[in-house]
Amino acid sequence: MSDTPNITVVAGPPGIGKTTWISQFLSAAGLGYLYPGAGAEAVDRLRIGYRFPQVSVIEEEAALALLSDLPESGRVYIELGFHIDLAMLPLNGLPCRRVAVVPPNLAESEWHSWADEVIIGNNIETPQAGRLPSLWRAPLTGQVFDPPSLDELLIELTGGAYGQVIRLKGIFELPDGQAFYVDFAEGIPGLEYTELKLPRWLEGRPSRLSSLEVVGYDLQQTMIKETLLLTCLSDEILAQYQRQYQEHYGLEGLSETKGAVA
């Protein structure tokens, strides 16, 4: 190992911009990314994999062994969810650089005392003291959404119709074959939509992974799930849309989309 740690661990409150901060360092090949405790369908994990195909998204089961024997040329960025207990990390015994991303109005916190370096992130409200928000995740793989209905739901959801949402992020498939990343953080106006640079999927239901994550208080999870399903397209309507878009893009009989990123 070199004197400079090859492992950078990044922590902070939800919506602060941890993934955005990490992303600025992921343009080179030979890098790794790990999001422990989040599962294969964690939105940030999927987003990094889709946006930076040259980066190795590390499976959690193999992480400790890989990190313990990391070659000198290797670099790994580890993103910690807000719910992770910083004092109980299995990685605490490894040499690493600890970076806390915090809002500008927060002068002292567990992140400050844990970190080697503090970075100022988004100007958001921090979670209520002594009351950890809940995290709700919905796997969406195979679902394709009606854009106006989805947009209406997301506006209602972030507006407080189903509980106080402090963070929302998701990857959604649309009938034109495109996939979008949607981002919301309380304190930052509006919803941000970013197209993922993936092949258009215009034959059947997409098998590449997608999901939704909502963080907040008093979330009406059942109502969110039921309303979300109402915005999904049926097989018949999806097939109609895909025929139209195949003709529009001159892709009738397209088969290459079946090899899209999964």
N, C-alpha and C positions, 0 to 999 in steps of 0.2 A: 504494500500500500504506500502511496505518497503521503507527504505531510498534510496535504489538503484532503479532507474527507471526500470520497467519491459519492457519498450518499447525502442527499439534501432532503430533510424532512420538513414539510410545510404544514402549518396549522393555523387556525383562526376561526372566527364565527361564520355562520352560513351567509353566503352572499357577499363576502368581503373581497373575493377576486383571487382565491388561491389558484384555481385552474388557469386563469388568465396569466397570473404571474409565472407559473411554471411553463406555460406554453411558449413564452418568449425564448426559452432555452432548448426547445425540442426540434429545431430545424436540422440538426446534424444527425447522421446515422450512428448506430452503436449505443443509443441511449435507452434507458429503461424507465418505466412508469409503474407505480404500484399504488393502489387505493385499498388499503386493508379494511376488512370488516364490512365491505359494501356489497359483495356478490357480483356475479358476472354481468348483471344487467344494470349496474350503477351507471347513471347518465354520464358522469364525468369520465368514467372508464371507457365507455363507448365512444364518447366524443373525441377523446385523445386518440383512440385506435383508428377512427375514421379520418380524422384531420391529419394525423401524422403516421402514415402507414410504415414509415421507416423506424418508428419507435417500437420497442418490445414491451407490450403490456404484460406485466408479470402476473402469473397465477399465484394466488395467495398461499396455496399449499406448498409451493416450491420456493417461496420468498426467502425464508430465513436461511436455508442452505445456500441459495444463490448469493445473498448479500454477505454471508459470512466468508465466501470465497470469491469475491468480486475481483476481476483482474484490474491491474493498475489503470488501464485505458478505459475501463467501464465507468459510466456515470448513471446513477439512478435517482429519480425524483419520486418521493413518497408523499402523497397527499392524505391528510388526516381529516376525517369527517368531524363535525363539531361535537358529536356524541362520544368520541374516543377519549378515554381517561389517559391523559398525558403521562401520569405517574406509573401506569400499569403496562406501558408498551413493551412487547417482547423485544423490540428493536433498541431499547434503551442501552443495552450493553455494547452496541456496535458504534464505532467511530462515525460520527455524522455531523453535518451542519444543520442546526435547528433554526428555522426561519418562521417567525410569526407575522402574519398579515393581519393588521388591526385597523379599525376606523380612526380617523384623525382626532375624534373627541374622546378617545379612550386612553387614559394616561397610565392605568395600572390594571393588571389582570393576571390570570394564571398563564396566559400566553406570553406575557412580558417576562414573567419570572422563569419560564421554561426555555425561552429562546436565546440563541446566541446573537441573533440579528432580528431587528424589528423593522418591518416594511409597512408603510402607510398604504392602505387599500381604499375601497369604496367608502363613501360617507353614508354609512347605514346605521340603523339602530341595532344595538347589541341585544341578545336575548335577555329576558327579564331575569333579574338576580334571583337565584334559588329556584327557578322554575324552567326546567329544560323543555324546549319545544319538542313536539313529536314529529317523526319522519314517516311519511306514507309513500310507498312506492307501488306503482302499477306497471307490470310488464305489458308491453304493447306490440310485441313482435307478431307480425301477420296482420295487424289492423291497419286500415287505410281510412283517412278521415275526410269528411266533408269540410272544406276550408272555412266557409262562413259560420257553420255550426261550431266548429272547433274554436274559432276566434271569439265567438260570443261566449262560449263556456269559459275560456281562459280569462276574459275580461271580468266575468262575474266572479270567478274563483279568486282572482287577485284583488278584486274589489271588496271581498269580505262576505260574499253571499253564502259561503260554506265554512265559515270560521276565519280566524285571523291568519292569513298566509304571509309569512315573512320571507319565504324563498320558494321559487318554483323553477324547475328546469326539466326539459323533456326533449325527446327526439321523436318526431312525428313523420309518418309517411303520408304523402298526398297523392291524389289520383293521377296527376301528371307524371308520376314516377319519381318525383324529387323527394328528398328527405330534408327536414328542417330541424335545427336546434332552436328551442325557445327558452328564453331566459328572463326571469323576473326576480328582483330583490326589493324588499320594502325599503322605502326611502329614495329609490331611484325611479324616476317617472317612466311609465310605460312598459310595454313588453318588447323584447328584442328578438327578432327573427333572423336567423342566419342559415343560409342554404349550405348543406354539406356537399362537398364536391364528390359525389358518388354517382355511379352509372344510373341512368333512369331505369326504374323497375316497372315494366309495362306488360308483364305476363304473369298473371295470378298474384297471389298474396306474397309479399316480400318475406324472405326468411332471414334477412339480416336483422340484428337485434335492435329493438327500440324500447323505450320506457319513459315513464313520467315519475318525477319525485316532487313531493310537496312537503314543506316544513312549516309548521305553525302551531297555533294554539286552538283547542276546541274544534278541531277539524271534523266535519261531518263526512267521514270516510265512505260510508255506504252510499250517501247521496252523490258524492263526487264520482264514485265508480259507476253508479247507475246512469248518471247524466253523461259521463264520458262515453259509455257504450252507445248511447243514442246518437252520438256524432260520428260513429263508425259506419262505413259503407257496407251494404250487403254484397254478397257474391255477384248477384245479377247486376246491380248498379255499378260495381267496380269493373265488371267485364265490359259494360257499355262505355264507361269512361276510357278504359284502356284501348278499346278498338278505335275510339275517336282520336286519342293521342298518337297511336301507332300510325294512323293515316296522316295526321297532322305533321308528324316528324318523319314520315316516309319510312317507318320502321315496321311495317306489317310483316308478320312472321318472325319477328325479332326473337332470337334465342340467346344472345350474349348476355342479357340481363340476368339470366339464371346463374351466371358466374360472378355476380356482384359480391361485394364484400359481405361476409357473414359474421 
